[in-house]
Amino acid sequence: MKKSIFFFCALALLSLSSFGMNVECEYANSNMGYAKSQISAALLTQDINQARFYAYKALSALEKSKNQLNVCGCKYAKESMLENMEVLSLATKSTTLEGTITYLNKSIELTNNTILVLESHDTHESAYGNDALSLNTNSDVKNTTVKTNSNKKDLFKTIDNSLEKYRISLDKVVQSVNCKDATAFATRIYDECEAQLLKPNISEGSKYYNLRTKEITQEALNKIGNCSTKN
């Protein structure tokens, strides 16, 4: 009986720890998406100061993702991101537009690679190998960890439920509002979520709320599509 209880607790801890890590991976991936948008903007400009400015904003976003990737536990994504930070740092210091563009092209490749790796994280990283599971040997710590993660999971479930009303309201906007107005409305919300996710010391609940709101809003933007192709 004791062995069964221990096995159940171990599985619960594994499941909840993996849940927490996966969410941190999603936070990191959200920041990667923001960094990519800044790098893309830099590649479109013909002004070296503007290009370096966007490169700096991308670098700042990656810097804020360090802790998230540590919790996420994806070493491949972390290695790619650290290399990317070095490249972006060189882009901000380049004295010629040609040099800056060269670094930015390398950076966009690394960013895409990091995003791809994070999206496939579950397939190449087993939660059994994560250092967080080293706490299993201590029953007191183990029980505390399960309780903490359980509370977090309940919080996330509550937020998911509350955002269903937002999803329904946004769908109505997509269906009934002028294409350009609906796009502008959804884009403002999306940009605000990205800005919130980049803030330091943001609460766990606020991070998750903004991440899910951003994802729901992106789905709406996908439904709206390109207004120029519509009547």
TORMAR-337345 format. One line per 5 residues: number of its first residue (from 1); for each residue x, y, z of N, C-alpha, C. Coordinates in steps of 0.001 Angstrom, whole numbers, plus 500000, padded with zeros to 6 digits. Layout:
NUM) X:Y:Z:X:Y:Z:X:Y:Z | ...
***
This chain:
1) 500835:498787:500000:500000:500000:500000:500864:501255:500000 | 501914:501226:500863:502811:502393:500951:503510:502635:499623 | 503890:501512:498958:504555:501652:497663:503621:502286:496641 | 502345:501919:496696:501360:502469:495762:501182:503963:495974 | 501120:504362:497263:500962:505781:497594:502182:506566:497128
6) 503367:506004:497355:504604:506688:496938:504642:506844:495424 | 504230:505782:494727:504232:505822:493259:503253:506871:492744 | 502078:506952:493380:501081:507945:492980:501609:509357:493188 | 502238:509597:494355:502789:510925:494655:503884:511299:493665 | 504717:510299:493310:505794:510563:492350:505222:510957:491001
11) 504157:510257:490579:503515:510579:489303:502869:511958:489346 | 502257:512293:490494:501617:513605:490642:502646:514709:490554 | 503768:514523:491230:504837:515521:491206:505388:515669:489800 | 505596:514548:489129:506110:514573:487756:505167:515336:486847 | 503878:515045:486947:502873:515692:486102:502799:517184:486360
16) 502771:517582:487630:502631:518988:487975:503902:519769:487681 | 505054:519140:487906:506317:519823:487597:506417:520054:486103 | 506034:519024:485332:506059:519142:483874:505104:520229:483411 | 503934:520324:484070:502953:521361:483730:503552:522741:483910 | 504231:522953:485060:504835:524255:485332:505921:524604:484343
21) 506737:523592:483994:507816:523823:483037:507280:524154:481656 | 506204:523455:481255:505627:523710:479940:505090:525121:479823 | 504487:525633:480898:503975:527004:480892:505122:527993:480740 | 506231:527748:481453:507388:528633:481338:507955:528593:479926 | 507882:527431:479289:508320:527315:477892:507440:528191:476998
26) 506144:528218:477301:505214:529036:476519:505499:530521:476719 | 505809:530912:477968:506165:532308:478232:507394:532692:477419 | 508403:531818:477455:509641:532081:476723:509369:532175:475223 | 508510:531291:474732:508190:531287:473297:507461:532566:472893 | 506629:533082:473806:505936:534345:473544:506947:535473:473378
31) 507954:535490:474242:508997:536509:474138:509814:536350:472862 | 510000:535092:472433:510714:534852:471175:509939:535461:470010 | 508613:535322:470072:507772:535882:469022:507893:537392:468951 | 507955:538025:470124:508119:539481:470170:509487:539871:469606 | 510523:539139:470032:511878:539425:469541:511941:539295:468020
36) 511266:538277:467493:511258:538062:466041:510612:539242:465318 | 509538:539786:465895:508861:540923:465261:509779:542148:465219 | 510601:542309:466265:511525:543446:466307:512679:543259:465319 | 513172:542031:465215:514251:541741:464262:513743:541936:462833 | 512516:541479:462573:511917:541640:461243:511770:543114:460896
41) 511372:543927:461892:511239:545370:461673:512598:545984:461366 | 513629:545498:462057:514987:546003:461832:515464:545689:460418 | 515103:544515:459926:515532:544099:458588:514841:544901:457483 | 513705:545489:457806:512952:546246:456809:513406:547700:456679 | 514101:548199:457694:514510:549604:457664:515825:549782:456913
46) 516005:550954:456362:517251:551296:455665:518068:552291:456479 | 517671:552481:457725:518353:553414:458616:519094:552623:459689 | 520408:552801:459795:521200:552003:460722:520800:552235:462179 | 520437:553471:462512:520040:553760:463891:518731:553054:464242 | 517794:553043:463292:516531:552338:463512:516778:550832:463618
51) 517644:550321:462763:517952:548893:462768:518567:548488:464108 | 519494:549299:464609:520128:548992:465894:519143:549133:467046 | 518206:550084:466919:517182:550289:467949:516293:549052:468075 | 515831:548528:466939:514999:547326:466959:515795:546114:467448 | 517070:546056:467075:517926:544958:467520:518071:544988:469036
56) 518184:546188:469589:518302:546334:471046:517021:545875:471739 | 515856:546202:471160:514585:545791:471748:514455:544261:471725 | 514920:543652:470649:514897:542188:470558:515837:541579:471594 | 517008:542176:471733:517996:541697:472709:517439:541792:474125 | 516747:542877:474416:516144:543074:475733:515096:542000:476019
61) 514316:541643:475013:513287:540608:475175:513918:539254:475481 | 515016:538950:474794:515708:537681:475029:516329:537651:476422 | 516856:538770:476856:517452:538876:478196:516419:538531:479264 | 515174:538981:479039:514110:538747:480012:513585:537308:479968 | 514040:536543:478994:513583:535162:478862:514534:534169:479524
66) 515652:534635:480035:516658:533739:480617:516088:532878:481731 | 515452:533513:482717:514913:532774:483855:513821:531809:483423 | 513002:532232:482461:511931:531367:481981:512496:530107:481335 | 513574:530256:480579:514188:529091:479944:514882:528196:480962 | 515365:528790:482049:515964:527986:483117:514920:527060:483734
71) 513715:527605:483969:512628:526808:484538:512089:525832:483504 | 511985:526296:482271:511495:525458:481172:512356:524204:481033 | 513665:524375:481200:514560:523227:481169:514987:522767:479794 | 514708:523568:478775:515081:523176:477410:516484:523704:477099 | 517474:522860:477228:518862:523306:477061:519159:523710:475616
76) 518495:523051:474666:518724:523372:473255:518256:524795:472934 | 517078:525142:473474:516544:526493:473253:517429:527529:473947 | 517902:527193:475130:518745:528137:475877:520057:528386:475146 | 520670:527324:474624:521926:527469:473885:521728:528342:472651 | 520626:528106:471942:520321:528884:470743:520080:530349:471099
81) 519373:530584:472202:519067:531952:472606:520322:532705:473038 | 521203:532039:473779:522434:532694:474234:523319:533080:473045 | 523379:532208:472047:524134:532534:470831:523485:533726:470124 | 522146:533733:470116:521393:534813:469483:521679:536142:470175 | 521766:536120:471496:522038:537349:472250:523397:537938:471884
86) 524366:537064:471670:525696:537525:471268:525639:538172:469880 | 524879:537546:468981:524747:538073:467616:524028:539420:467629 | 522947:539520:468392:522198:540773:468470:523019:541880:469114 | 523840:541514:470073:524717:542501:470705:525673:543090:469674 | 526186:542241:468788:527067:542707:467715:526302:543595:466736
91) 525023:543256:466506:524192:544057:465600:523996:545468:466140 | 523847:545592:467453:523644:546916:468055:524923:547754:468036 | 526079:547093:467867:527358:547798:467902:527955:548021:466510 | 527357:547402:465508:527890:547531:464153:527855:548992:463695 | 528882:549402:462961:528984:550799:462505:528491:550995:461073
96) 528080:549879:460426:527551:549996:459063:526210:549274:458972 | 525334:549761:458098:524028:549122:457915:524203:547702:457375 | 525165:547541:456463:525416:546219:455885:525815:545222:456965 | 526681:545655:457867:527120:544781:458956:525972:544438:459890 | 525148:545434:460212:524004:545219:461091:523036:544222:460471
101) 522758:544375:459172:521836:543481:458467:522364:542051:458464 | 523671:541895:458296:524281:540558:458304:524026:539864:459640 | 524240:540589:460731:523994:540022:462060:522504:539746:462278 | 521659:540619:461773:520212:540452:461948:519694:539223:461190 | 520258:538970:460005:519869:537779:459248:520243:536506:460006
106) 521395:536534:460644:521813:535398:461473:520885:535276:462683 | 520523:536416:463241:519665:536429:464429:518273:535868:464141 | 517713:536209:462988:516364:535722:462666:516369:534208:462499 | 517475:533662:461993:517608:532210:461862:517642:531555:463243 | 518414:532137:464141:518520:531600:465492:517200:531719:466246
111) 516482:532811:466018:515189:533007:466671:514193:531963:466203 | 514142:531746:464896:513250:530724:464346:513607:529343:464890 | 514895:529098:465037:515360:527818:465570:514910:527646:467020 | 515042:528716:467816:514640:528658:469223:513144:528397:469345 | 512355:529079:468523:510900:528888:468537:510551:527448:468176
116) 511211:526918:467148:510954:525549:466703:511303:524550:467804 | 512430:524774:468455:512871:523874:469521:511911:523920:470704 | 511459:525117:471066:510525:525252:472186:509192:524576:471877 | 508742:524697:470641:507465:524090:470259:507531:522566:470278 | 508733:522013:470082:508887:520561:470089:509577:520078:471355
121) 509596:520926:472379:510319:520628:473625:509908:519298:474232 | 508609:519005:474281:508120:517782:474913:508610:516523:474222 | 508969:516634:472941:509370:515449:472195:510846:515124:472350 | 511651:516101:472805:513083:515813:472920:513633:515968:474330 | 512797:516397:475271:513232:516518:476657:512260:515774:477550
126) 512746:514811:478282:511889:514102:479235:511916:514805:480567 | 510758:514941:481175:510686:515596:482477:511457:514811:483528 | 511695:513511:483287:512446:512708:484244:513873:513199:484402 | 514379:513862:483370:515762:514308:483401:515943:515676:483991 | 514878:516342:484398:514989:517707:484895:515455:517732:486326
131) 516288:518721:486657:516834:518835:488008:515762:519029:489062 | 514601:519548:488658:513535:519797:489631:513118:518511:490317 | 513282:517372:489637:512853:516100:490201:513844:515547:491217 | 514974:516214:491394:515923:515770:492409:515347:515944:493800 | 514287:516734:493922:513635:516957:495209:512815:515755:495648
136) 512666:514774:494794:511846:513605:495125:512353:512843:496329 | 513621:512966:496635:514187:512190:497721:513756:512713:499080 | 513207:513918:499128:512774:514499:500395:511255:514583:500414 | 510613:513796:501284:509151:513722:501284:508502:515026:501664 | 509111:515801:502594:508518:517072:503014:508505:518069:501869
141) 509647:518176:501187:509756:519079:500052:508830:518629:498937 | 508758:517304:498745:507923:516740:497690:506466:517120:497896 | 505966:516959:499107:504575:517282:499397:504295:518764:499212 | 505278:519611:499608:505117:521061:499449:505068:521424:497980 | 505930:520776:497178:505971:521055:495744:504661:520696:495073
146) 504114:519533:495424:502839:519103:494854:501742:520095:495194 | 501719:520550:496449:500690:521493:496885:500812:522813:496144 | 502049:523321:496010:502276:524596:495340:501855:524535:493881 | 502274:523475:493213:501924:523330:491802:500439:523099:491605 | 499812:522417:492573:498372:522187:492503:497623:523505:492588
151) 498056:524391:493497:497440:525711:493618:497605:526503:492325 | 498779:526385:491724:499056:527093:490464:498146:526568:489363 | 497972:525253:489336:497127:524656:488311:495677:525107:488468 | 495215:525215:489723:493855:525701:489990:493699:527149:489527 | 494748:527954:489783:494716:529352:489366:494610:529457:487849
156) 495408:528676:487146:495397:528707:485687:494042:528249:485133 | 493447:527245:485794:492139:526763:485354:491082:527847:485519 | 491163:528594:486629:490224:529685:486876:490359:530767:485808 | 491599:531090:485452:491856:532098:484425:491335:531627:483071 | 491584:530358:482747:491085:529802:481478:489563:529921:481390
161) 488897:529605:482497:487431:529686:482518:486947:531120:482325 | 487636:532062:482981:487224:533461:482887:487447:534020:481485 | 488455:533506:480777:488776:534013:479445:487847:533470:478358 | 487020:532492:478701:486059:531987:477727:485076:533089:477324 | 484706:533953:478269:483807:535071:477974:484485:536039:476995
166) 485783:536251:477201:486534:537119:476293:486580:536515:474891 | 486783:535194:474825:486851:534513:473531:485534:534680:472768 | 484418:534519:473480:483095:534642:472868:482861:536081:472382 | 483229:537054:473233:483049:538460:472872:483894:538837:471667 | 485114:538315:471625:486017:538625:470516:485516:538003:469222
171) 484937:536812:469322:484365:536173:468136:483245:537026:467551 | 482451:537640:468425:481364:538511:467975:481914:539738:467253 | 483044:540252:467777:483692:541399:467137:484159:541016:465740 | 484796:539854:465627:485303:539368:464340:484172:539227:463325 | 483027:538739:463779:481910:538466:462889:481096:539701:462504
176) 481069:540692:463387:480138:541805:463173:480775:543179:462918 | 482061:543320:463196:482707:544632:463074:483500:544717:461775 | 483584:545914:461231:484381:546180:460034:485781:545573:460170 | 486270:544963:459102:487545:544237:459124:488690:545051:459702 | 488872:546269:459203:489989:547093:459669:489835:547485:461134
181) 488603:547797:461546:488362:548162:462943:488586:546973:463867 | 488134:545808:463431:488319:544597:464226:489804:544259:464358 | 490543:544431:463256:491986:544173:463275:492699:545129:464232 | 492344:546401:464153:492960:547411:465018:492663:547121:466484 | 491418:546732:466771:491000:546416:468134:491798:545232:468688
186) 491839:544141:467910:492540:542933:468350:494050:543162:468459 | 494595:543930:467527:496034:544201:467539:496443:544981:468776 | 495613:545940:469191:495912:546714:470404:495990:545801:471632 | 495056:544863:471706:495053:543923:472836:496287:543021:472778 | 496591:542530:471584:497751:541642:471386:499042:542350:471805
191) 499222:543590:471346:500433:544351:471663:500541:544627:473163 | 499403:544896:473798:499403:545161:475234:499799:543905:476011 | 499327:542765:475565:499702:541508:476211:501204:541255:476091 | 501756:541503:474910:503196:541327:474709:503988:542248:475634 | 503534:543481:475760:504216:544451:476623:504165:543999:478078
196) 503031:543488:478504:502878:543025:479886:503782:541827:480167 | 503874:540913:479209:504685:539707:479397:506180:540008:479489 | 506597:541158:478985:508012:541532:479035:508381:542279:480313 | 507389:542598:481130:507658:543336:482365:508323:542428:483406 | 509295:542962:484157:509930:542154:485205:509011:542032:486422
201) 509188:540979:487177:508458:540768:488435:506945:540723:488277 | 506462:540349:487109:505024:540210:486899:504544:538958:487626 | 503369:539005:488214:502857:537873:488994:502564:536685:488085 | 502545:535491:488680:502301:534278:487918:500930:534320:487233 | 499937:534792:487982:498585:534874:487431:498501:535842:486273
206) 499155:536989:486414:499142:538003:485372:499873:537503:484122 | 500977:536798:484325:501715:536242:483183:500839:535279:482395 | 500192:534379:483121:499364:533370:482457:498165:534014:481771 | 497564:534988:482443:496404:535696:481882:496774:536363:480556 | 497899:537065:480551:498315:537767:479336:498746:536803:478239
211) 499356:535691:478618:499756:534693:477627:498538:534105:476928 | 497541:533698:477719:496339:533104:477134:495523:534135:476350 | 495461:535363:476850:494745:536418:476135:495409:536676:474787 | 496724:536680:474779:497482:536878:473540:497178:535759:472546 | 497122:534523:473031:496864:533381:472152:495446:533435:471565
216) 494463:533786:472412:493078:533895:471947:492955:535011:470911 | 493652:536117:471173:493610:537256:470265:494278:536926:468932 | 495360:536153:468982:496028:535727:467749:495109:534858:466907 | 494339:533998:467570:493374:533165:466854:492347:534042:466136 | 491914:535107:466820:490944:536031:466218:491549:536749:465021
221) 492799:537179:465157:493477:537860:464056:493630:536929:462850 | 493865:535660:463127:493969:534678:462042:492633:534528:461309 | 491534:534578:462085:490201:534480:461496:489887:535706:460643 | 490318:536870:461126:490070:538119:460385:490795:538104:459061 | 492065:537677:459097:492850:537570:457875:493283:538934:457331
226) 493558:538967:456058:494053:540169:455391:492881:541007:454883 | 492713:542191:455465:491582:543055:455093:491650:543527:453646 | 492853:543612:453094:493001:544120:451713:492424:543164:450672 | 492239:541907:451070:491694:540917:450123:490187:540779:450258 | 489608:541569:451185:488165:541480:451413:487459:542700:450880
231) 486228:542556:450549:485437:543669:450037:485048:544620:451171
***
